[in-house]
Structures are given as C-alpha cells and as structure tokens.
Amino acid sequence: MAQSFSDRITFWVGVLGSLVTVGLTIWNTHTKTLIDKREEDLKTLEVRLKERSTGVEESKERVDRYKWVLSLFPTLNSKDKNEKNFTISLIRLALTKDEAEQLFTGLQTSTDTTLQSVGQSGIAAIQNEPIALLVSKMNGSSAPGRKDAVADLVRDYKSSSQAITLTLNMYDKDKIGNLSPNGIINGLYYLSSTEPSSWNKQQLEDAKDIIRRIKANNPGVQTKAALNSFESLLQKIKLEEL
C-alpha cells in the first residue's frame, strides 16, 4: 500500500529532526571541548603569570638583601674583633647558606688580606653553626632539649676544638650571668668528656679562669661535682704537649 503524501512528509521530518538533533549534539560537544580547552589555557596562563610575578618579587627581595649586605662591608675593616664578627654573623643571617658559602669562598680568593680573613671567618662560622646550636641548647628551657644537646656533643664532638672553644665562651665574664644552673653544669659535663689531646694552651688558660669564676659564685653541690670532674680532665692535659 502506497504511503500517503502526509506520511512521507512526517517520515522525512522525523529523519531531519533526528539529524538536526545529532548535529546539535556534535556541535555542543565540540563547543564544550573548545570552551574547556580555553578555560584550561586561561588557568595555565594565570599560573604562569603568578609564577613569573613571584619570581620577580623574589628577585627584588634578593637584590635588596644583596644591597644591604654590601652596605655592611665597610664595617668589616673594623679593628674591633667583636664588631667584625657581629657583622659577619649579620651577613650570614641575611643570606641563604648557599649564598653565604659562595660569598665567603669568593672572598677567600681575594688579593685583599682583609677580605681573605673575612672569607675564612665566614666559612668557619658556617661550619660551626651545628655546634653553636647544640652549645646554645645546653642552656635552653627544655630539659629534653638540654639532655639531647649534651648527648650529641659528647657523641660527635669529643675531639672538636671548635666545640670546646664555643662551650668555653659560654662562661665569659659578660655571658656567664645568662647561664642557668643547668646550663653551667651541662657545659662542664661536656668539657669533662672531651679528649685532652684536643685542647690548646689558650683554651686551658681560659678553663682555669672559668673555674675561678664559677667558684666565686658559691656553686651548689651538683655544680661542685661537675667542677671536680672538669678539673680532673684538665689535670690530664700536659702543658708540654700543647
């Protein structure tokens, strides 16, 4: 039976409708893909801009630090040893470890003897940082921290002349007042555990002054016991070998 004209029209309208629907679906999918890609590109661009902005700010901050460090250089010619050492410490604080190492290593190769000395002192300061931190912790407020610091020093730095010097410096007449009873005892305990062969003549003289200084402050029972152990160590150091 032949289809009527209206049936054929209905059929082709349905076919066209389906084709239009498929076409629109494909177009919408394509459009969404383009939009998503554009949004992704915009996000990527935004991240890159932020990274570049951060890099610029970091560069500015780095340049400012370098300028400030440069302004400190005249002080390095000071005849005052404490002022000179303080300036070196400020430079170290202003720079990262890598930056400071590059700077002080470069100064060591200078033809200027003053700059060579600064370079040597700076490198020594960097190398002594772990020791200095442990020495300061012996007088800290945390009992576990004090205990761990003493244990680390005894374990790793029994033969370190630098550690001995830094610990002796704790008892300088201008610093001893800042030491707690625990700090005094801890320092003496570490010093008593050091190797006699690691001491030099100046350290021995400083140690004798420190003993007199501590005794003048009427030490308690525990401090006296620590002093006795320290004095026993000093008796093992032979002057003729220094």
C-alpha positions in Angstrom: 0.0 0.0 0.0 1.5 3.3 -1.0 2.3 5.8 1.7 0.3 9.0 1.6 2.0 12.3 1.0 1.4 13.3 4.6 3.0 10.1 5.9 6.1 10.7 3.7 6.3 14.3 5.0 6.1 13.1 8.6 8.8 10.5 8.0 11.2 12.9 6.5 10.5 15.5 9.1 11.4 12.8 11.7 14.6 11.9 9.9 15.6 15.6 9.6 14.8 16.2 13.2 17.0 13.3 14.2 19.8 14.6 12.0 19.4 18.0 13.5 19.5 16.6 17.0 22.7 14.6 16.2 24.3 17.6 14.6 23.4 19.8 17.5 24.8 17.2 20.0 28.1 17.0 18.0 28.3 20.8 17.8 27.6 21.3 21.5 30.2 18.7 22.4 32.7 20.4 20.1 31.8 23.8 21.6 32.2 22.5 25.1 35.6 21.0 24.3 36.7 24.3 22.9 35.4 26.2 26.0 37.0 23.7 28.3 40.3 24.0 26.5 40.2 27.7 26.6 39.5 27.7 30.3 42.4 25.3 30.8 44.6 27.6 28.7 43.5 30.6 30.8 44.2 28.7 34.0 47.6 27.7 32.7 48.3 31.3 31.7 47.2 32.5 35.1 49.5 30.1 36.9 52.4 31.1 34.7 51.7 34.8 35.4 51.6 34.1 39.1 54.9 32.2 38.9 56.5 35.0 36.9 55.2 37.6 39.4 56.5 35.5 42.3 59.9 35.2 40.5 60.1 39.0 40.0 59.2 39.6 43.7 61.9 37.0 44.8 64.4 38.7 42.6 63.6 42.1 44.1 63.9 40.7 47.6 67.2 39.0 46.7 68.6 42.2 45.2 67.6 44.2 48.3 69.3 41.7 50.6 72.5 41.8 48.5 72.5 45.7 48.6 72.1 45.5 52.4 74.9 43.0 52.7 77.1 45.3 50.6 76.4 48.2 52.9 77.9 46.2 55.8 81.3 45.7 54.1 82.9 48.9 55.4 82.3 47.6 59.0 84.4 44.5 58.1 87.5 46.7 58.3 86.8 47.5 61.9 89.7 47.0 64.4 87.1 45.8 66.9 87.1 42.0 66.7 83.6 41.7 68.2 82.1 44.2 65.8 83.7 42.5 62.9 82.4 39.0 64.0 79.0 40.5 64.6 78.9 41.9 61.0 79.9 38.5 59.6 77.0 37.0 61.6 74.6 39.6 60.2 75.8 38.8 56.7 75.3 35.1 57.3 71.7 35.7 58.6 70.8 37.8 55.6 71.9 35.2 53.0 70.9 31.6 52.4 73.6 29.0 53.3 74.5 28.5 49.6 74.7 32.3 49.0 76.9 32.8 52.1 79.2 29.9 51.2 79.6 31.3 47.7 80.3 34.8 49.1 82.8 33.8 51.8 84.5 31.3 49.5 84.9 34.0 46.9 86.4 36.4 49.5 89.0 33.8 50.4 90.4 34.0 46.9 90.7 37.8 47.1 94.1 39.5 46.9 93.0 41.8 49.8 94.2 40.2 53.0 91.3 41.7 55.0 88.7 40.2 52.7 90.6 36.9 52.8 90.3 37.0 56.6 86.6 37.7 56.4 86.1 34.9 54.0 87.9 32.5 56.3 85.9 33.6 59.3 82.7 33.4 57.4 83.3 29.8 56.2 84.4 28.9 59.8 81.1 30.4 61.1 79.0 28.3 58.7 80.9 25.1 59.6 80.5 25.9 63.3 76.7 26.5 63.1 75.6 23.0 64.0 78.0 23.0 67.0 76.9 26.5 68.1 73.3 25.4 68.0 74.0 22.4 70.3 76.0 24.6 72.7 73.2 27.1 73.0 70.7 24.3 73.6 72.6 23.1 76.6 71.3 26.3 78.3 67.8 26.0 76.8 64.5 26.0 78.6 63.6 22.4 77.5 65.0 19.7 79.8 64.9 17.1 77.0 66.5 19.5 74.6 69.3 20.2 77.0 69.8 16.5 77.6 69.9 15.7 73.8 72.3 18.6 73.1 74.8 17.3 75.7 74.5 13.8 74.4 75.1 14.9 70.8 78.1 17.0 71.7 79.7 14.1 73.8 79.0 11.6 71.0 80.0 13.7 68.0 82.4 16.4 69.2 84.6 15.0 71.9 87.6 15.8 69.8 86.4 19.1 68.4 88.5 22.1 69.3 85.8 24.4 67.9 83.1 22.8 70.2 85.5 23.2 73.2 86.0 26.9 72.4 82.3 27.6 71.8 81.5 26.0 75.1 84.2 27.9 77.0 82.8 31.1 75.5 79.6 30.4 77.4 81.4 31.2 80.6 82.9 34.6 79.5 82.5 37.2 82.2 80.0 39.0 80.1 77.9 35.9 79.4 78.1 33.7 82.4 75.3 35.7 84.0 72.9 34.4 81.3 73.6 30.8 82.2 71.1 28.8 84.3 72.5 26.3 86.9 71.6 23.6 84.4 73.5 25.4 81.6 76.6 25.7 83.8 76.5 22.0 84.7 75.8 20.8 81.2 78.7 22.8 79.7 81.1 21.4 82.4 79.8 17.9 81.8 80.6 18.2 78.1 84.0 19.7 78.6 84.9 16.9 81.1 84.1 14.4 78.4 86.4 15.8 75.8 89.7 14.4 74.6 92.7 16.0 76.4 94.6 16.0 73.1 92.0 18.3 71.5 92.9 21.2 73.9 95.3 24.0 73.2 97.2 26.3 75.6 94.7 29.2 75.3 91.8 27.0 76.0 93.5 25.6 79.1 94.2 29.2 80.4 90.5 30.1 79.7 89.4 27.0 81.5 91.3 27.9 84.6 89.8 31.4 84.6 86.3 29.9 84.2 86.8 27.6 87.2 87.8 30.5 89.4 84.8 32.5 88.1 82.3 29.7 88.9 83.8 29.0 92.3 83.5 32.7 93.1 79.7 32.4 92.7 79.3 29.9 95.6 78.2 26.9 93.4 75.8 24.3 94.7 76.6 20.6 95.3 75.9 19.5 91.7 77.9 22.3 90.2 80.8 21.5 92.5 80.7 17.9 91.4 80.8 19.0 87.8 83.7 21.3 88.5 85.7 18.4 90.2 85.2 16.3 87.0 86.3 19.2 84.9 89.4 19.8 87.0 90.3 16.1 86.7 90.1 16.4 82.9 92.4 19.5 82.9 95.0 17.6 85.0 95.3 15.1 82.2 96.3 17.8 79.7 100.1 18.1 79.7 101.4 21.6 79.0 104.4 20.4 77.2 102.2 18.8 74.6 100.3 22.0 73.9 
